[in-house]
Amino acid sequence: MTEAVDALEAAGAFGRQQSQLTVALTALGDVGATSRALALLRRQREAASPPGLIPHNTVLRACQRSGDARRALELLETMERAG
């Protein structure tokens, strides 16, 4: 699964397509790849069209399911700083 998400990202599939990004983040969360989901979200935030609230919430859910409260809090702080 993670290789497929990497291939999609390399092909530029997530540019302005928030729905495709959300599906990829959900898939990463479903297989327990929370670190990969966070990294993908971070790269997309640094891109020209940063992700909206739904992709961020998707990663927060992945953190919750994996029991990673620290990363969830870090993401929330990042979201607050970004406005």
Secondary structure, DSSP 8 states (H G I E B T S, - for coil): -HHHHHHHHHTTTTSS-HHHHHHHHHHHHHTT-HHHHHHHHHHHHHSSS---HHHHHHHHHHHHHHT-HHHHHHHHHHHHHH-
